[in-house]
């Protein structure tokens, strides 16, 4: 199909005689009433005729006339505006300050000669000064000032952390707990007499690709409470997030095309119901608008633990395994196409070590080549891994494992230990 890129020529039309007579009449009246009146009448004529040519009358609503306020065009737009208003005061900027050294420059002659006067610059420390060295975002999760953010936002050693709220107030904050697995941290505003407005937490297990989301954060550590919108563009991603010389593998994260800028780390990703469904954590430097967020359900357990005991702990069983795929099943003539194959790597080869010494798995009676099919009735698959299921429980919990050994199924009980 050929696309027409130019407008067709307009056929020249003769002006109706009636219109010409009307112009003569206007000119005559102008002479009588004065040139100003004639210009006014002529303007009305041509404006009216231009409206007639376009056949388009201006649309004016009652609300526009009476209120003269902005009117959202869609329901989605109205929901976005509402959730931003409801959550603005719950999103905070986290400012990192630190004592940094001050250096002065002086010059010396390495040869000590009066002939050449050769000067080499040298540097020496001259005290310290307190300076902002970074910033991120967080959001309030309790009325007494607990805040959820990223671990990498508050990982600077010997630093002080200040929380800046939307009304411009500054509060000192202390770190309550750092998550040993996920890039999460819980900090708290040190203000006992102030009540804060916490966010509502949603359910990240029911997210759908294509679902509209809104990100709020301290973009570039400069533009507080910047709002960006987009959709969930992927679920269950595994990424390696890096900052400086440190890197961390993050599993089961949310991918979104809502702009996640530097400084947005630790901020909320919200659904249109105004619920936080993710914690913004990283962005791709090699693409346009590919950002990632940690599902909020991964953080709920950590939040409860901090409130109850002041720390974040994780259970573990201490076993080396690989997840069975249909290809692995075919290559090794296995009886099942799912489950965790104990003491085997992804190619089906035996691992050098099957269990962590002294671990719950070693004590339980599991053996190399056992296939763990289920934990407490929950099937182990590529999407629902052994590790993902175990993290739902707490240290000292007892789990029931359905194990396939020598073509026979049996149940093995394991008491989970605390991951150190």
C-alpha positions as CSV (number, residue, x, y, z in Angstrom):
1,X,0.0,0.0,0.0
2,X,1.4,3.4,-1.0
3,X,1.3,6.0,1.7
4,X,0.5,9.5,0.6
5,X,2.9,12.0,2.1
6,X,1.6,15.2,0.6
7,X,-1.8,16.8,0.7
8,X,-3.7,16.8,-2.7
9,X,-3.9,20.2,-4.4
10,X,-6.8,22.3,-3.4
11,X,-9.1,23.3,-6.2
12,X,-9.4,27.0,-6.4
13,X,-13.0,28.1,-5.9
14,X,-14.6,31.3,-6.9
15,X,-15.9,33.4,-4.0
16,X,-19.7,33.6,-4.0
17,X,-21.2,36.8,-5.1
18,X,-23.3,37.1,-2.0
19,X,-20.1,37.1,0.1
20,X,-18.6,39.8,-2.1
21,X,-21.7,41.9,-1.7
22,X,-21.5,41.5,2.1
23,X,-17.9,42.7,2.1
24,X,-18.9,45.8,0.2
25,X,-21.7,46.4,2.7
26,X,-19.3,46.0,5.6
27,X,-16.9,48.5,4.0
28,X,-19.8,51.0,3.5
29,X,-20.8,50.7,7.1
30,X,-17.2,51.2,8.2
31,X,-17.1,54.5,6.4
32,X,-20.2,55.6,8.2
33,X,-19.3,54.3,11.7
34,X,-15.6,54.7,11.5
35,X,-12.7,52.5,10.7
36,X,-12.6,50.9,14.2
37,X,-16.1,49.7,14.1
38,X,-15.6,48.4,10.6
39,X,-12.6,46.4,11.7
40,X,-14.6,44.9,14.5
41,X,-17.4,43.8,12.2
42,X,-15.0,42.4,9.7
43,X,-13.2,40.4,12.4
44,X,-16.4,38.8,13.6
45,X,-17.3,37.9,10.0
46,X,-14.0,36.2,9.2
47,X,-13.8,34.4,12.6
48,X,-17.3,33.1,12.1
49,X,-16.6,32.0,8.6
50,X,-13.4,30.2,9.7
51,X,-15.4,28.3,12.2
52,X,-17.9,27.4,9.5
53,X,-15.1,26.2,7.2
54,X,-13.7,23.9,9.9
55,X,-17.1,22.8,10.9
56,X,-15.9,22.4,14.5
57,X,-17.4,24.2,17.5
58,X,-15.3,24.5,20.7
59,X,-16.2,22.0,23.4
60,X,-16.8,23.6,26.7
61,X,-18.0,21.6,29.7
62,X,-19.9,23.0,32.7
63,X,-17.0,22.0,35.0
64,X,-14.5,23.9,32.9
65,X,-16.6,27.1,33.0
66,X,-17.4,26.9,36.7
67,X,-14.2,25.5,38.2
68,X,-11.6,26.2,35.6
69,X,-9.6,23.2,36.9
70,X,-7.9,20.4,35.2
71,X,-10.3,17.5,34.3
72,X,-8.7,14.0,33.9
73,X,-9.5,12.4,30.6
74,X,-9.6,8.8,31.7
75,X,-10.4,6.7,34.7
76,X,-6.8,5.5,34.7
77,X,-5.5,9.0,34.7
78,X,-7.7,9.9,37.7
79,X,-6.5,6.8,39.6
80,X,-2.9,7.8,39.0
81,X,-3.5,11.3,40.3
82,X,-5.3,10.0,43.4
83,X,-2.6,7.5,44.3
84,X,0.1,10.1,43.9
85,X,-1.7,12.5,46.2
86,X,-2.3,9.7,48.7
87,X,1.3,8.5,48.8
88,X,3.4,11.6,48.4
89,X,3.7,12.2,52.1
90,X,4.7,8.5,52.6
91,X,7.7,8.6,50.2
92,X,10.9,10.1,51.6
93,X,14.3,11.0,50.4
94,X,17.3,9.4,52.2
95,X,20.3,11.7,52.3
96,X,23.8,10.2,53.0
97,X,26.3,12.5,54.7
98,X,29.9,11.7,55.7
99,X,33.0,13.3,57.0
100,X,35.3,13.6,54.1
101,X,38.9,14.7,54.2
102,X,40.0,18.2,53.1
103,X,43.3,18.4,51.2
104,X,45.5,21.4,50.6
105,X,48.2,21.7,47.9
106,X,51.8,22.8,48.5
107,X,54.9,22.7,46.4
108,X,58.4,21.4,47.0
109,X,61.7,21.3,45.0
110,X,62.8,17.7,44.9
111,X,66.3,18.7,44.0
112,X,66.7,21.5,46.6
113,X,68.4,23.7,44.0
114,X,68.3,27.5,43.7
115,X,69.2,27.3,40.1
116,X,66.2,25.5,38.5
117,X,63.4,26.4,41.0
118,X,61.7,23.2,40.0
119,X,58.4,22.8,42.0
120,X,56.4,19.6,42.4
121,X,52.8,19.7,43.8
122,X,52.2,17.7,47.0
123,X,49.0,17.2,48.9
124,X,48.3,16.9,52.6
125,X,45.1,16.5,54.6
126,X,43.8,19.6,56.4
127,X,40.9,18.4,58.6
128,X,37.5,17.1,57.4
129,X,34.2,18.4,56.4
130,X,30.7,17.0,56.5
131,X,29.4,16.5,53.0
132,X,26.5,14.8,51.1
133,X,27.9,11.8,49.3
134,X,24.7,10.2,48.0
135,X,21.0,9.8,48.2
136,X,18.2,7.4,47.6
137,X,14.5,6.9,48.4
138,X,12.4,5.1,51.0
139,X,8.8,4.8,52.0
140,X,7.2,4.8,55.4
141,X,5.8,1.4,56.6
142,X,4.6,2.3,60.1
143,X,3.1,5.3,61.9
144,X,6.2,5.5,64.2
145,X,8.5,6.1,61.3
146,X,9.9,2.8,60.1
147,X,11.1,3.0,56.5
148,X,11.8,0.4,53.9
149,X,14.6,1.1,51.4
150,X,17.4,-0.7,49.5
151,X,20.4,-2.1,51.4
152,X,22.7,-0.5,48.9
153,X,21.2,2.9,49.8
154,X,22.4,2.7,53.4
155,X,25.5,0.6,52.9
156,X,28.0,3.5,53.2
157,X,30.3,2.9,56.2
158,X,30.7,5.6,58.9
159,X,27.9,7.7,57.3
160,X,25.0,9.5,58.7
161,X,21.5,9.2,57.3
162,X,18.9,11.9,57.1
163,X,15.3,11.5,56.0
164,X,13.7,14.4,54.1
165,X,9.9,14.3,54.1
166,X,7.6,15.9,51.5
167,X,6.9,18.9,53.7
168,X,10.6,19.8,53.9
169,X,11.3,18.5,57.4
170,X,14.5,16.6,58.1
171,X,14.9,13.8,60.6
172,X,17.9,11.7,61.7
173,X,17.5,8.0,60.9
174,X,19.2,4.9,62.2
175,X,19.5,1.5,60.6
176,X,17.4,-1.2,62.2
177,X,18.3,-4.2,60.0
178,X,20.0,-5.2,56.7
179,X,18.6,-8.1,54.8
180,X,21.3,-10.8,54.3
181,X,19.9,-12.1,51.0
182,X,17.8,-9.4,49.3
183,X,18.7,-5.8,48.7
184,X,16.5,-4.5,51.5
185,X,17.0,-2.5,54.6
186,X,14.7,-1.2,57.3
187,X,15.6,2.2,58.9
188,X,13.7,4.3,61.4
189,X,13.2,8.0,61.9
190,X,14.3,9.1,65.3
191,X,11.3,11.2,66.3
192,X,9.1,9.7,69.0
193,X,6.4,12.3,69.2
194,X,5.6,12.4,65.4
195,X,3.0,10.2,63.7
196,X,3.6,9.4,60.1
197,X,1.4,8.1,57.2
198,X,2.4,4.6,56.2
199,X,1.8,3.2,52.7
200,X,-0.5,0.3,51.9
201,X,1.2,-3.0,50.9
202,X,-0.3,-4.9,48.0
203,X,0.1,-8.5,46.8
204,X,3.0,-9.1,44.3
205,X,2.0,-12.7,43.7
206,X,-1.0,-11.7,41.6
207,X,0.8,-9.2,39.3
208,X,0.1,-9.4,35.5
209,X,2.4,-8.4,32.6
210,X,0.9,-5.3,31.1
211,X,-0.5,-4.0,34.4
212,X,-0.1,-0.3,34.9
213,X,2.3,0.8,37.6
214,X,3.6,4.1,39.0
215,X,7.1,4.7,40.5
216,X,7.8,7.5,42.9
217,X,11.3,8.5,44.0
218,X,14.1,11.0,44.6
219,X,15.4,11.0,41.0
220,X,19.1,11.7,40.6
221,X,19.1,12.4,44.4
222,X,18.0,15.9,43.4
223,X,14.4,15.9,42.2
224,X,12.3,14.8,45.2
225,X,9.1,12.7,44.7
226,X,9.4,12.4,40.9
227,X,6.6,10.4,39.4
228,X,6.9,8.1,36.4
229,X,4.4,5.7,34.9
230,X,4.5,2.5,32.8
231,X,3.5,-1.1,32.8
232,X,4.9,-4.3,34.2
233,X,7.0,-5.6,31.2
234,X,8.2,-8.9,32.8
235,X,8.0,-11.1,35.9
236,X,10.3,-13.5,37.5
237,X,13.5,-12.0,36.1
238,X,17.0,-12.8,37.4
239,X,19.5,-9.9,37.2
240,X,23.0,-9.1,38.4
241,X,22.9,-5.6,39.9
242,X,26.2,-3.8,40.3
243,X,27.3,-0.6,42.1
244,X,30.9,0.3,42.1
245,X,32.9,-2.8,42.8
246,X,30.0,-4.6,44.4
247,X,27.5,-6.8,42.6
248,X,24.5,-9.0,43.7
249,X,22.3,-11.5,42.0
250,X,18.6,-10.8,42.4
251,X,16.1,-13.5,41.7
252,X,12.4,-13.2,40.8
253,X,12.3,-9.4,40.3
254,X,9.7,-7.3,38.5
255,X,10.7,-5.7,35.2
256,X,9.0,-2.4,34.3
257,X,9.2,0.3,31.7
258,X,8.3,3.0,34.2
259,X,11.5,5.2,34.4
260,X,13.7,4.1,37.3
261,X,16.4,6.7,37.5
262,X,19.5,7.0,39.8
263,X,18.2,8.0,43.2
264,X,14.9,6.1,42.7
265,X,16.5,3.1,44.5
266,X,14.4,2.1,47.5
267,X,11.3,3.9,46.3
268,X,7.8,2.3,45.9
269,X,6.4,0.8,42.7
270,X,2.6,1.1,43.1
271,X,-0.5,-0.4,41.4
272,X,-3.5,1.8,40.4
273,X,-5.1,0.8,43.7
274,X,-2.4,2.9,45.5
275,X,-0.7,-0.2,46.9
276,X,3.0,-0.8,47.0
277,X,3.8,-4.0,45.0
278,X,7.5,-3.5,44.6
279,X,10.7,-1.8,45.8
280,X,12.6,-0.1,42.9
281,X,16.1,-1.4,42.9
282,X,18.0,-1.2,39.6
283,X,17.9,-0.1,36.0
284,X,19.6,-1.2,32.8
285,X,22.3,1.1,31.4
286,X,22.1,-0.5,28.0
287,X,18.4,0.0,27.2
288,X,15.6,2.6,27.3
289,X,13.3,2.3,30.3
290,X,14.1,-1.2,31.6
291,X,14.0,-1.0,35.3
292,X,13.6,-3.6,38.1
293,X,11.8,-3.9,41.4
294,X,11.9,-6.4,44.3
295,X,8.4,-7.9,44.8
296,X,6.8,-6.5,48.0
297,X,5.9,-10.0,49.2
298,X,9.7,-10.7,49.6
299,X,9.9,-7.8,52.0
300,X,6.7,-8.5,54.1
301,X,8.4,-11.2,56.1
302,X,11.4,-9.1,56.7
303,X,9.2,-6.2,57.9
304,X,7.4,-8.5,60.4
305,X,10.7,-9.9,61.7
306,X,12.2,-6.5,62.3
307,X,9.0,-5.4,64.2
308,X,9.1,-8.6,66.3
309,X,12.8,-9.2,66.9
310,X,14.7,-6.2,65.4
311,X,16.6,-8.3,62.8
312,X,16.1,-10.2,59.5
313,X,16.8,-13.9,59.4
314,X,16.4,-16.6,56.8
315,X,16.1,-20.4,57.0
316,X,18.2,-22.9,55.1
317,X,18.6,-26.6,54.7
318,X,22.2,-26.8,53.3
319,X,21.9,-29.0,50.3
320,X,23.5,-28.8,46.8
321,X,21.0,-29.7,44.0
322,X,19.8,-28.9,40.5
323,X,16.3,-28.4,39.3
324,X,15.1,-31.1,36.9
325,X,14.0,-30.1,33.4
326,X,12.5,-32.2,30.7
327,X,15.9,-32.2,28.9
328,X,17.7,-33.3,32.0
329,X,15.1,-36.0,32.5
330,X,15.6,-37.3,29.0
331,X,19.4,-37.2,29.1
332,X,19.5,-39.1,32.4
333,X,16.5,-41.4,32.1
334,X,14.8,-39.9,35.2
335,X,11.3,-40.9,36.3
336,X,10.1,-37.3,36.8
337,X,10.5,-34.0,34.9
338,X,10.4,-31.8,38.0
339,X,11.9,-31.6,41.5
340,X,15.3,-30.9,43.1
341,X,18.0,-33.5,42.2
342,X,20.2,-33.8,45.3
343,X,24.0,-33.8,44.8
344,X,23.8,-33.1,41.0
345,X,24.8,-30.0,39.0
346,X,22.9,-28.5,36.0
347,X,24.6,-30.9,33.6
348,X,23.6,-33.9,35.6
349,X,27.1,-34.5,37.0
350,X,27.7,-35.4,40.7
351,X,28.8,-32.4,42.8
352,X,31.9,-32.7,44.9
353,X,29.9,-32.0,48.1
354,X,26.3,-33.0,48.7
355,X,25.5,-31.3,52.0
356,X,26.9,-28.4,54.1
357,X,28.6,-30.0,57.0
358,X,26.3,-30.1,60.0
359,X,23.4,-28.7,58.0
360,X,19.7,-29.7,58.5
361,X,19.8,-31.6,55.2
362,X,22.7,-33.7,56.3
363,X,21.1,-34.5,59.7
364,X,17.8,-35.4,58.1
365,X,18.8,-38.5,56.3
366,X,18.7,-37.2,52.7
367,X,21.1,-38.9,50.3
368,X,22.8,-38.0,47.0
369,X,20.5,-38.7,44.0
370,X,17.4,-38.3,46.0
371,X,14.8,-36.2,44.2
372,X,12.8,-33.8,46.4
373,X,9.4,-33.5,44.8
374,X,7.4,-31.4,47.2
375,X,7.8,-29.4,50.4
376,X,4.7,-29.4,52.6
377,X,2.6,-30.4,49.6
378,X,4.0,-27.6,47.4
379,X,5.5,-28.9,44.1
380,X,9.1,-27.9,43.2
381,X,9.4,-26.6,39.7
382,X,11.5,-24.2,37.7
383,X,9.2,-21.4,38.6
384,X,8.6,-22.5,42.2
385,X,12.1,-23.5,43.3
386,X,13.2,-25.3,46.4
387,X,14.9,-22.1,47.7
388,X,11.8,-20.0,47.0
389,X,9.6,-22.4,49.0
390,X,12.0,-22.7,51.9
391,X,12.2,-18.9,52.3
392,X,8.5,-18.9,53.2
393,X,9.4,-20.5,56.5
394,X,11.4,-19.5,59.6
395,X,14.4,-21.0,61.3
396,X,13.3,-23.9,63.6
397,X,10.2,-24.6,61.5
398,X,9.8,-28.3,60.5
399,X,9.1,-29.0,56.8
400,X,7.9,-32.3,55.3
401,X,9.7,-33.3,52.1
402,X,8.3,-35.8,49.6
403,X,11.4,-37.6,48.3
404,X,11.8,-40.0,45.4
405,X,14.5,-42.6,46.1
406,X,15.1,-45.7,44.0
407,X,11.6,-45.4,42.4
408,X,10.0,-45.2,45.8
409,X,8.4,-42.1,47.4
410,X,9.0,-41.4,51.1
411,X,8.6,-38.5,53.5
412,X,11.6,-36.9,55.2
413,X,11.2,-34.3,58.0
414,X,13.8,-31.4,58.1
415,X,14.1,-28.8,60.9
416,X,15.3,-25.6,59.3
417,X,18.3,-23.7,60.7
418,X,19.1,-20.0,60.6
419,X,21.2,-18.9,57.7
420,X,24.4,-17.1,59.0
